[in-house]
Amino acid sequence: MTEFSDDVLACRLSTLDIPVDPSAVTRRVLEASHRRPQYRLTLQRLAIAVPLVLVLVSAGLSYYAPVFAQTLADAPIAGSVAGWLLRQVGLAGVPHRVSTFGDKATSSGYTIELVGGYADAGRTVLFLRLTPPANAFSTLRPVEVTDQFGHSYPMTGAAWNSDAGEGLIMLTPIDGLAAKLGARLRIAFNEIQEGPGPNTRRIAGRWDLTATLAVDEGRDVPVPDGVQLGEARVTFTRVRALAVGVLVEFRIESVDIDLLERRIPDGLKGRPAFRVSLVDASGHVAMQLLGGTAGRGADRSRRTIEGSWLWQADEPGSYVLSVEWEGVGNGTRTISVP
């Protein structure tokens, strides 16, 4: 006997007749046994699918945002870039800012190698080598450069040594999201040139190269007041201190284009009527690396011009920006470079 023998509820429970259907129990056990593998299979699918999704997302981010994937080329000293080329674009003093590449493409018996690149808020520079030596660019079929978002970058200048087969091309600055996320550039040549002057031979082919570049955005510095030049006014919209120099973005309103572009006779080729310069505290005139403008308005006598100037500036300090329009007016402004 137990201590519950006299308990009324215990006595009633002991007399209950609970029917048990063995077939039903067996069926439920079998159903449960079949469900477990399905559950395990679902977990296995999740275990495979989740990493796959992460890989696909990472791959997408890697393509559209090279900075995210940290696939941008390091920026070691670009010893493979000729010194005279670096001097052409003001990078001789900061070669560590040049990213080195090694992508090559061969077509029609010629190999184009992308040696290095540099990008800042004012321009994009690509250093090239062509084997055997020739001109790796053509004015008739210029190089095509696009980023991962489909944005195109026209060529704005070039310097080339045909004997060495080395040179550089300059493009418009990297823009939009690519400037923030890093630019994955696709460079396509469709034609090169061999031989000087009238004996130049055009060689068709297809050379596709790729490169990833980060933009040296620089640092904004205080913008000086504008300069009044007769009826026209020069307004400075942005000034940036870059690793290689000073970039000044400007706007000239109500300007007569014909007067602005005229040349003053001096017995030689004539000097431009409109001149700008940048001078450091020691009185040295900075080398201008870039200058470009774009006009708006149909009336040439009252047009608005927007553009930028880039000067080489090797040291911090105070620089004097001089704007002179001969016969119209002039002015100077100070720019402090940290």
N, C-alpha and C positions, 0 to 999 in steps of 0.2 A: 504494500500500500504506500501511496505517496501522500505528501501533505495536502494535495488537492483532491483526495479521494472523496471528501465530504462536500466539496464545492458543487453547487447545483449546475453552474455553467459548464464546468468540466465534465460532469456526468452527461449533460445533453450533447456536448461535442463528441464524446466518445461513442454515442449511439447513432450519430449521423451517418447516412449511407450516401457517399459522393460517387456518382457514376463516372467512370473513366473510359473514354473511347480510344483504345490503343492505336487505331488507324489514323485518327485525327492527330494524335500526338506525333506519330511517325511522319505524317505529311508536313506538319509545321517544322519539325526538326530538319527535314530534307529541304524545305523552302529556305530556311535560315542558312543552311549550309551552302545553298546556291547563291545567296545574296552576298556572302562574305567575299568571295573572289571578285564579284562585281565592284564591291566597295574598294577592295585592294587595287583593282584595275583603274578605278577613278583616281585614286591617290597616285598611282604610277603615271597616269596621263598628266595630272597636274604637275608632278615632279619633273616631267619632260617639257611640258608646255611653258611653264613659268620661266625657266632659264632661257628657252627659245625666244619668248617675247622680249625678255630683257636684252638678249643679244641683238634682236632686230631693232629695238629702240636705240640701243647703243650704236649700232651701225648707222642708223639714220642720223643720229646726233653727230657721229664722227664725220659723216660726209658734209653735212650742212654747217657744223660748228667744229672745225678742226681744233680750236682751242680746248673744247671740252674733252676731246680724245687725246690731247697733248701730243698730236702728231705733227705740229709745226716744226720745221727744221730748227735745230739749234742755231745759234748765231756765233760761231767761232770766228777767229780771225781768218778772213777769206784770202789766204795766201795764194790761191789759184787765180785770183783776179788781178790783172796787171795794174801796177801803180798808176799809170797814166789814165786808165779808165776810172779809177777811184777819184783821181783829182778832177776829172771832168764833171763829176756830180757832187763834189765836196765831201767825199767819204774817205779821203786819204788819212785824215786825222782820227777817224773812228771806224776802222775796218771791222771791228768786232760787231758792228751793227749790220753787217752784210751776212745774210743767211747763205750757206753754201749748199749747192745741190749737185746732182750727178746724173740727171735724167738725160738720155740720148735718144735720137731718132735718126734713122738712115733711109735715104731715098735718092734715086737717080745717081748713086755713086758718091753722095755727100752725106756727112754726118754732122748734125747740129747738136751741140751739147749745151744744156742749161747749166752754167757754172755757178751763178749766184743771183741773189735778188735782194732788193731793199724797197720798203714802202713807208711813206710818211703822209702827212696830211696834204702835201703839195704835189706829190708825184709818185709813180711806181717805176722802179728801175730794174731791168733784167740784164744780166751779163751773159754773153753767149760766146761760143767758140765753134768755128766751122772747119771741118777737115774733109778734103784739102782746102787750103785758104781760099776764100772768096767772100763776096758780100752776102750776108745772111738775111737781107731784107730787100724788098722791092717797093719802089714807089707806085708801080702799076698794080701790084697785088700785095698790099700791106699785110702785116701779121694780124691774125685774129686772136684776141684774148678775151676770154669770158670767165666769170666766176661761177660758183656752185649754184647761184640763184639766176643765172642766165644774163647777168649784167655785162655789157661789153665795155672794153677799155681801149679807145683809139690811141694810136701811136702819136706822140707829140714831138719827138725828136730822136736823134740817134747819133752815135759816134762809132767809127769803124776803122780798123787797121786791116786793109785788104791783104797786106803782105803776111801778117801774123794770123789772119783769120779770126781775130778777136774783136769784140766790140760790145756795145750796149744799145738798148732801145729804151726810150722813156715813154711812159703811158700816163693817162690821166689818173688821178689818185683813186685808190680803192674806196668804194662808196657803199652806203646802205648797211645792211646787216653784216656783210662780209668785213666791213671795217671794225665791227665789234667782235664778231665771232671768229675772225681769221679767214683769209681768202684762200680757197682752193682753186687755183688758176689752171685753165686749159689754154695752152699756147699752140697755135697752128700756123705753120708756114706753108704756102702753096707755091712759092717761087723764090729762087735765089738768083743772084747776078754774078757773073764772072767776067773780069776784064774791065779796063778803064774806058771812060769816055764813050766815043762813038762805036768802039769795038766791043762794047759790053754784050755779053751773051746771056740770054734769059734761059734759066733751067727750071722747068716745071717739075713738081714733085709733091709729096705730102709728108710733112714733118710734124708730128704731134708730141707735145711735151706737157708735163704737169709739174706744179709746184704749189706748196702751201706757204703763205706769208702772213705774218702778223704786222699790223700797222703801228708805226711809232707815232702816236697821236700828239705827243709833245705836251706842253703845258701852256695854258692861256695866261697872257700877261695883260696889264691894263692897256686899254685902247686909247691912243692920243686923240685930241680934238681934231676936227677936220680942217682943211685948208681951202680958202676961197681963192679961186683963180679966175678973175674977171667975173663973167656971169656963171661960170661953172664952179661946182663945189666938189672937192674930194673928201669923201667920208670914209673913215677906216672902220670896218665892220668887225674885224677880228685880228688879233695878233697872237701868234703862237711861238714859243721858244722850243725848237726841235733839237735833236742831238746834233744835227749838221748845220743849223743856222736859225734864221728868223723868217717866219712866214707871215706876210701882211696881206690880208684880204681887204679889198676896197671897192668903192662905188663912186663913179663920177657922174653927176647929174647935170643935165642941160649943157652938153658939150657939143661943139662943132667938130665933127670928125675930120673934115678936111683940114681945119686949122691944127687939130691935135696931131695929125699924121704928117704934117708938112716938114720939110727939111730945110735948114738954113745953109745957103751956099758958103763954103769955106775954102774953095780952091781945090778941094779933093772930092770926096763922095758926098760931102755935106753932112752936117750934124743934125740930129733930130731936134725939133723945137720943144718937144715934151721930154723931160729927163727926170729920172729918179736915182737916188744913190743912198747908201747907208755907210756911215763913217763911225769907227769905234773911238774910244776915249783917247787913243794914241794918234788919231788922225789918219789911220789907215782905211782906205776905201775897201769895203767888203766886196767880194766877187759875187755878182748876181748869177744864181744858178738856174733861175726859172722866172718867166714872166708871161702871163697869158691873160687875155681879155675876151669878153663876149658882149656884143651890143644889143640893145633893145630899142625898138622904135623905128618907124619908117622915115622920119625926118632926120636927115644927116646933120642938120644944123642944130638940133636940140635932142640929141640922143642920150640915153643912159647906158653907161658902160660898167660892167662888173668884172673883176678879175683878181689876180693875186700876184705878188712878187715874193721870191724866195732868195735870200742872201746867205752866203756862208758866214757864220759867226762862230769862231773857235773858243771864245772865252766869255764868261759872264761880265756884265757891266752895263754902262749907259751907251747907247748907240743913237746917233743923230740921223734921222730920216729927212732927206731933202727932196722937195718936189719943186720943179721949175718948169714953167711953160714960157719959153722965151717970147718977150713982147706982150705977155698977158699978165703974169704974176708968178710968185714963188712963195715958199714957206718951209719952215723946218719944225720938226717935232722930235721929242726924245722918247726912246723906247728903252725900258729897263729889262735886261735879260738876266734872270737869276742864274 
